[in-house]
Amino acid sequence: MRSRKILWGLPLLGYLLFSFWYTNTNGSLSSAEVEHYLEKMQALGRNEESLSRLRLFLQTDTGNQFIMVNNIDMNETPGDVAGAQPGESSDQIMNRYMEHMYPALFSRASHPIYIGQAVHTSLDVVGIQEAEVWDRAAVFRYRSRRDLMDIISNPAFAGRHHFKVAALTKAVAYPVESQLYVSDPRFLLALILLCLVALSDLALFSRRR
């Protein structure tokens, strides 16, 4: 009986610890936090229009996770970029930007969900100019708006942002809060652990009975 409790208890404990880390437990941003982040972004050179959009985004924080949807058109001729080797491609230059982003994302329970190459030009465009051509789409999960701000307000991020700008011809990025998200790792991990532990329970203890 003791070994059976361990079999079920350890995965349950691990799952609870993961879920606690993966879920924002600090609530929505306070007014003081909003002003703090806006001041940091202003110091990094954000213009008034950008700060105004950012303020509304932060003030309407729900405390929930969100998904950043990115449509990307890569620059075929980025030229020489400060801090990169001469002749580097746009993908190589973008990788220099992501060298900072990925560790910052993963340490805050944020990560890519989907990255894919476009297989055709836009099949339907309404009310948007120059939106026919995109190279790829990328979807990233953020644990909270606070985590996003901790990343982009870091001066180390600002020092690499020019790599992203040089690598792109155009891009659109906008946040959404999910209403249906069946690929949430918490849900998938619960199913996987339940199946594995149940099968192990059957294999180990059904013979004894």
HELIX and SHEET records of a PDB file:
HELIX    1   1 ARG A    2  TYR A   22  1                                  21    
HELIX    2   2 SER A   31  ALA A   43  1                                  13    
HELIX    3   3 GLU A   48  GLN A   59  1                                  12    
HELIX    4   4 SER A   90  PHE A  106  1                                  17    
HELIX    5   5 ARG A  145  ILE A  152  1                                   8    
HELIX    6   6 PRO A  155  ALA A  158  1                                   4    
HELIX    7   7 HIS A  161  ALA A  167  1                                   7    
HELIX    8   8 PRO A  185  PHE A  205  1                                  21    
SHEET    1   A 4 HIS A 111  GLN A 117  0                                        
SHEET    2   A 4 ARG A 136  TYR A 142 -1                                        
SHEET    3   A 4 PHE A  66  MET A  74 -1                                        
SHEET    4   A 4 LEU A 168  VAL A 176 -1                                        
END                                                                             
